[in-house]
Amino acid sequence: MNRHKIVTFGELLLRFSKPGHLRLTQGDMFTSKYGGSEANVAVSLATQGDEVTYITRLPDTPVGRAGAMNLAELGVDTSEILYGGQRIGTYYFEPPAGMRAAKVFYDRANSAYSDLKPGMINWREILKDCAFFHVSGITAAISQQAAEATFEALDIADEMGVTICFDINYRKNLWRYDGANPRETLSHMLAHCDMMFGDAIEFEWLSQHPQPPFTAIDSNFKMQMKEYREWFDELHEQFPRLKNWMMGMRNIVSSKHHTLTGLLWTEGHLLKAPIVDIPDVVDPVGVGDAFMGGWLHALKLYPDDKQMQLNYSLAAAALKNTIPGDFNLSTEEEILDAVTF
């Protein structure tokens, strides 16, 4: 079977912000954009030229339909999206400015996605020609039913031999349903997965192992590679199925000045990417999703070159910082132009 399609699964959100750098308590006008981690990955892949299908559940309302139309206009296959429920999940984003940190407030209770249940999605049909299936910790964080639907998808993808990709995406403010146990749930998800992405803070939370400090203010910072190697080896012992781990690291020098790098642990080898100095950050949302979208595309571009997979993923993530909104709209050509060696 010639598998080529990538499938991502998660909740599409409507993002609200005030214009410019107004706080959420200021002004009388909101701007809106669609986003959400797994949708961000889907758009990134489509922009790079991949065949990608996005799975979610949206309300059958003009707002829900507009979200699907937005993704379709960007090249994502939305034909398998389910419609039902009452409302789309939303979040409110207050951008950083000077010493003021960014703020995010979620409003996702009783969304169409939160009511998703096992048996609603025909996973065997959707995954029959799928090469990669991507989910994140958020897919199981919204409700008990959504968590059960996520594990149904993981079980079927596993049974069908699909490569399963995972982003930790731990959001402590989302795990609010009765009996929610994020560390246990995400650890069970990881037991199904073949490749994983997360930032250093999420790796530390998952493993309960303190991270080596990343305090780069420019590209000359020296990484503590011995300590990182020990950390990754320890994680692999905990989750032996995972053969490929990618970690993104960001240091926020100021609201507009970030440094960014990444590590890739692959079958016992630890690779590091250059440190990218980003002096004029436009929008920091979705950088981890850009990492993931870059990595999945780079697997096709450079199947035998792990270092280029890492460098390409980092370049995709660095470019996302220059683009307003959740989506990374960088093409393969633009990302290749940004790759540093």
C-alpha positions as CSV (number, residue, x, y, z in Angstrom):
1,M,0.0,0.0,0.0
2,N,1.4,3.4,-1.0
3,R,0.7,5.5,2.1
4,H,1.2,9.3,1.7
5,K,-1.5,11.2,3.5
6,I,-1.0,12.9,6.9
7,V,-4.0,13.1,9.3
8,T,-4.2,15.5,12.2
9,F,-6.9,15.4,14.9
10,G,-7.9,18.0,17.4
11,E,-10.1,21.0,18.2
12,L,-10.4,24.0,15.9
13,L,-10.6,27.3,17.9
14,L,-11.6,30.8,17.2
15,R,-8.9,33.2,18.6
16,F,-9.9,36.7,19.8
17,S,-7.5,39.5,20.5
18,K,-7.7,43.3,20.8
19,P,-6.0,45.3,18.0
20,G,-2.4,46.3,18.5
21,H,-1.2,45.7,22.0
22,L,-4.3,46.6,23.8
23,R,-5.1,44.6,26.9
24,L,-8.3,42.4,26.8
25,T,-9.8,44.9,29.2
26,Q,-9.3,47.8,26.9
27,G,-11.1,49.1,23.8
28,D,-14.4,47.9,22.2
29,M,-13.2,45.8,19.3
30,F,-11.9,42.3,18.9
31,T,-10.0,40.8,16.0
32,S,-10.5,37.1,15.3
33,K,-8.5,34.3,13.6
34,Y,-8.9,30.5,13.5
35,G,-6.3,28.3,15.0
36,G,-5.6,25.4,17.4
37,S,-2.6,23.2,17.6
38,E,-3.5,20.3,15.3
39,A,-5.1,22.6,12.8
40,N,-1.9,24.7,12.8
41,V,0.1,21.6,12.0
42,A,-2.3,20.7,9.1
43,V,-2.0,24.2,7.6
44,S,1.7,24.2,7.9
45,L,1.9,20.9,6.0
46,A,-0.6,22.0,3.3
47,T,1.4,25.2,2.8
48,Q,4.5,23.1,2.3
49,G,2.7,21.0,-0.3
50,D,1.7,17.9,1.6
51,E,-1.6,16.0,1.4
52,V,-3.2,16.5,4.8
53,T,-6.6,15.8,6.3
54,Y,-7.8,17.5,9.4
55,I,-10.4,15.8,11.7
56,T,-12.5,17.7,14.2
57,R,-16.1,18.4,15.2
58,L,-17.6,21.8,14.6
59,P,-21.1,23.3,15.1
60,D,-23.2,23.4,12.0
61,T,-23.3,27.2,12.2
62,P,-21.9,30.0,10.0
63,V,-19.0,30.3,12.5
64,G,-18.2,26.6,12.4
65,R,-18.6,26.4,8.6
66,A,-16.3,29.5,8.2
67,G,-13.6,27.7,10.2
68,A,-13.7,24.7,7.9
69,M,-13.7,27.1,4.8
70,N,-10.7,28.9,6.2
71,L,-8.7,25.6,6.4
72,A,-9.9,24.5,3.0
73,E,-8.8,27.7,1.4
74,L,-5.3,27.0,2.8
75,G,-5.2,23.6,1.1
76,V,-6.3,21.3,4.0
77,D,-8.8,18.5,3.3
78,T,-11.8,19.2,5.5
79,S,-14.1,16.6,3.9
80,E,-14.1,14.4,7.0
81,I,-15.0,17.1,9.6
82,L,-18.0,16.2,11.7
83,Y,-20.8,18.8,12.3
84,G,-22.9,18.9,15.4
85,G,-23.0,20.4,18.9
86,Q,-23.7,24.0,20.0
87,R,-20.6,26.1,19.7
88,I,-17.0,26.4,18.6
89,G,-14.3,26.5,21.3
90,T,-12.6,29.9,21.7
91,Y,-9.5,31.5,23.3
92,Y,-8.5,35.0,24.1
93,F,-4.9,36.0,23.5
94,E,-3.2,39.1,24.9
95,P,0.1,39.6,23.2
96,P,3.3,40.4,25.1
97,A,4.7,43.9,25.2
98,G,7.8,45.1,27.0
99,M,8.0,43.4,30.4
100,R,4.3,42.3,30.1
101,A,4.0,38.6,29.4
102,A,1.5,37.1,26.9
103,K,-1.8,35.9,28.4
104,V,-4.1,33.2,27.2
105,F,-7.7,32.6,28.4
106,Y,-9.7,29.5,27.2
107,D,-13.4,29.3,26.7
108,R,-13.9,25.7,25.5
109,A,-16.5,24.2,27.8
110,N,-19.4,22.5,26.1
111,S,-17.9,23.0,22.6
112,A,-18.8,20.8,19.7
113,Y,-15.5,19.0,20.1
114,S,-15.9,18.4,23.8
115,D,-19.0,16.3,23.1
116,L,-17.1,14.1,20.7
117,K,-17.5,10.4,21.6
118,P,-16.0,7.1,20.4
119,G,-17.7,5.6,17.4
120,M,-18.5,9.0,15.8
121,I,-15.5,9.0,13.4
122,N,-14.9,6.3,10.8
123,W,-11.2,6.0,11.6
124,R,-10.6,2.9,9.5
125,E,-11.7,4.6,6.4
126,I,-9.9,7.9,7.2
127,L,-6.6,6.1,8.0
128,K,-6.5,3.5,5.3
129,D,-4.0,5.5,3.1
130,C,-2.4,7.4,6.0
131,A,1.3,7.5,6.6
132,F,1.3,9.7,9.7
133,F,-1.3,10.3,12.3
134,H,-0.7,13.4,14.5
135,V,-2.4,14.2,17.9
136,S,-1.4,16.1,20.9
137,G,-2.1,16.2,24.6
138,I,-4.8,18.8,24.0
139,T,-6.9,16.2,22.2
140,A,-7.4,14.3,25.4
141,A,-7.6,17.4,27.7
142,I,-11.0,18.8,26.8
143,S,-13.3,16.2,28.2
144,Q,-13.5,12.5,29.2
145,Q,-15.4,11.7,26.0
146,A,-12.8,13.4,23.8
147,A,-10.1,11.5,25.6
148,E,-11.9,8.2,24.9
149,A,-12.3,9.2,21.3
150,T,-8.6,10.0,21.1
151,F,-7.6,6.6,22.5
152,E,-10.0,4.9,20.0
153,A,-8.1,6.7,17.2
154,L,-4.7,5.7,18.6
155,D,-5.7,2.1,19.0
156,I,-7.0,1.9,15.4
157,A,-4.0,3.8,13.9
158,D,-1.7,1.4,15.9
159,E,-3.6,-1.7,14.6
160,M,-3.3,-0.3,11.0
161,G,0.4,0.3,11.2
162,V,0.3,4.1,10.9
163,T,3.2,6.0,12.3
164,I,1.8,8.0,15.2
165,C,3.2,11.5,16.0
166,F,2.6,13.2,19.3
167,D,3.1,16.7,20.7
168,I,3.0,16.9,24.5
169,N,1.1,20.2,24.5
170,Y,0.5,20.1,28.2
171,R,-2.0,22.9,29.1
172,K,-2.7,22.8,32.8
173,N,-5.7,25.0,32.6
174,L,-7.6,22.6,30.3
175,W,-7.7,19.4,32.4
176,R,-10.9,20.3,34.3
177,Y,-13.2,17.3,33.9
178,D,-13.8,14.9,36.8
179,G,-11.1,12.3,37.1
180,A,-8.7,14.1,34.8
181,N,-5.1,12.9,35.3
182,P,-2.9,14.6,32.7
183,R,0.4,12.9,33.4
184,E,-1.1,9.4,33.5
185,T,-3.2,10.1,30.4
186,L,-0.4,11.6,28.3
187,S,1.9,8.7,29.4
188,H,-0.6,6.2,28.1
189,M,-0.9,8.2,24.8
190,L,2.9,8.1,24.5
191,A,2.9,4.3,24.8
192,H,1.2,4.3,21.3
193,C,3.5,6.8,19.7
194,D,6.5,6.5,17.4
195,M,7.8,10.2,17.4
196,M,7.2,13.0,19.8
197,F,7.7,16.8,20.0
198,G,7.6,19.1,23.0
199,D,9.3,22.1,24.4
200,A,11.8,21.8,27.3
201,I,9.3,22.9,29.9
202,E,6.9,20.1,28.8
203,F,9.7,17.5,28.8
204,E,10.5,18.6,32.3
205,W,6.9,18.3,33.4
206,L,6.4,14.9,31.8
207,S,9.6,13.4,33.1
208,Q,9.9,15.3,36.4
209,H,13.5,15.7,35.6
210,P,14.9,19.2,35.9
211,Q,16.0,20.6,32.5
212,P,19.5,22.0,31.8
213,P,19.2,25.8,31.6
214,F,18.8,27.4,28.1
215,T,19.6,31.1,28.7
216,A,21.0,32.0,25.2
217,I,20.9,35.7,24.4
218,D,22.6,35.1,21.1
219,S,23.8,32.2,18.9
220,N,27.1,31.8,20.9
221,F,25.5,30.0,23.9
222,K,27.0,26.6,24.7
223,M,24.6,23.7,25.2
224,Q,25.0,21.2,28.0
225,M,24.9,18.3,25.6
226,K,26.1,15.6,28.2
227,E,23.2,16.5,30.5
228,Y,20.7,16.5,27.6
229,R,21.9,13.2,26.4
230,E,21.4,11.6,29.9
231,W,18.0,13.1,30.0
232,F,16.9,11.7,26.6
233,D,18.4,8.3,27.4
234,E,16.3,8.3,30.7
235,L,13.2,9.2,28.8
236,H,13.8,6.4,26.2
237,E,14.0,3.9,29.0
238,Q,10.6,5.2,30.3
239,F,9.0,5.1,26.8
240,P,10.9,2.5,24.8
241,R,8.7,2.5,21.7
242,L,9.5,6.1,21.0
243,K,12.6,6.1,18.7
244,N,12.5,9.8,17.8
245,W,12.2,12.7,20.2
246,M,12.4,16.4,19.2
247,M,12.7,19.1,21.8
248,G,12.2,22.8,21.0
249,M,13.9,25.4,23.3
250,R,13.1,29.1,23.5
251,N,14.6,31.8,25.6
252,I,12.6,35.0,25.9
253,V,15.2,37.7,26.1
254,S,12.4,40.3,25.8
255,S,8.9,40.4,24.3
256,K,10.3,41.0,20.9
257,H,13.6,39.2,21.2
258,H,13.7,35.4,21.4
259,T,16.4,32.8,20.8
260,L,15.3,29.4,19.5
261,T,16.9,26.0,19.0
262,G,16.1,22.3,19.0
263,L,17.5,18.8,19.8
264,L,16.7,15.5,18.1
265,W,17.2,12.2,19.9
266,T,17.0,9.5,17.3
267,E,17.7,5.8,18.0
268,G,20.4,6.6,20.5
269,H,22.0,9.6,18.8
270,L,21.5,13.1,20.0
271,L,21.7,15.9,17.4
272,K,21.6,19.7,18.0
273,A,20.5,22.5,15.7
274,P,22.0,26.0,15.5
275,I,20.7,28.7,17.8
276,V,18.5,31.1,15.9
277,D,18.4,34.7,17.1
278,I,15.0,36.3,16.4
279,P,15.2,40.0,17.2
280,D,11.7,41.1,16.1
281,V,9.1,38.5,17.1
282,V,5.7,39.3,15.5
283,D,3.6,36.5,17.0
284,P,4.9,33.7,19.2
285,V,1.8,31.5,19.0
286,G,2.1,28.2,17.1
287,V,5.9,27.9,17.1
288,G,5.8,24.4,18.5
289,D,3.2,23.4,15.8
290,A,5.5,24.9,13.2
291,F,8.3,22.6,14.5
292,M,6.0,19.6,14.2
293,G,4.8,20.6,10.7
294,G,8.4,21.2,9.6
295,W,9.5,17.8,11.0
296,L,6.8,15.8,9.3
297,H,7.6,17.5,6.0
298,A,11.3,17.1,6.4
299,L,10.8,13.3,6.9
300,K,9.8,13.2,3.2
301,L,12.4,15.7,2.0
302,Y,15.3,14.1,3.9
303,P,14.4,10.6,4.9
304,D,18.0,9.6,5.6
305,D,19.4,12.9,6.9
306,K,18.4,13.4,10.5
307,Q,20.4,16.6,10.9
308,M,18.6,18.2,8.0
309,Q,15.3,17.1,9.5
310,L,16.1,18.9,12.6
311,N,17.6,22.0,10.9
312,Y,14.6,22.3,8.6
313,S,12.1,22.0,11.5
314,L,13.9,24.7,13.4
315,A,13.8,27.0,10.4
316,A,10.1,26.4,10.0
317,A,9.6,27.3,13.7
318,A,11.8,30.4,13.5
319,L,9.8,31.7,10.5
320,K,6.5,31.3,12.4
321,N,7.6,34.0,14.8
322,T,7.3,36.5,11.9
323,I,3.7,35.6,10.9
324,P,0.6,37.0,12.7
325,G,-2.0,34.4,13.8
326,D,-1.7,30.7,14.7
327,F,-0.8,29.4,11.2
328,N,2.7,29.0,9.8
329,L,2.2,30.1,6.2
330,S,5.8,29.5,5.2
331,T,6.4,27.4,2.0
332,E,9.1,24.7,1.6
333,E,11.2,27.1,-0.5
334,E,11.0,29.9,2.2
335,I,11.9,27.4,4.9
336,L,14.9,26.0,2.9
337,D,16.1,29.6,2.4
338,A,16.0,30.0,6.2
339,V,17.9,26.8,7.1
340,T,21.2,27.4,8.9
341,F,23.9,24.7,9.2
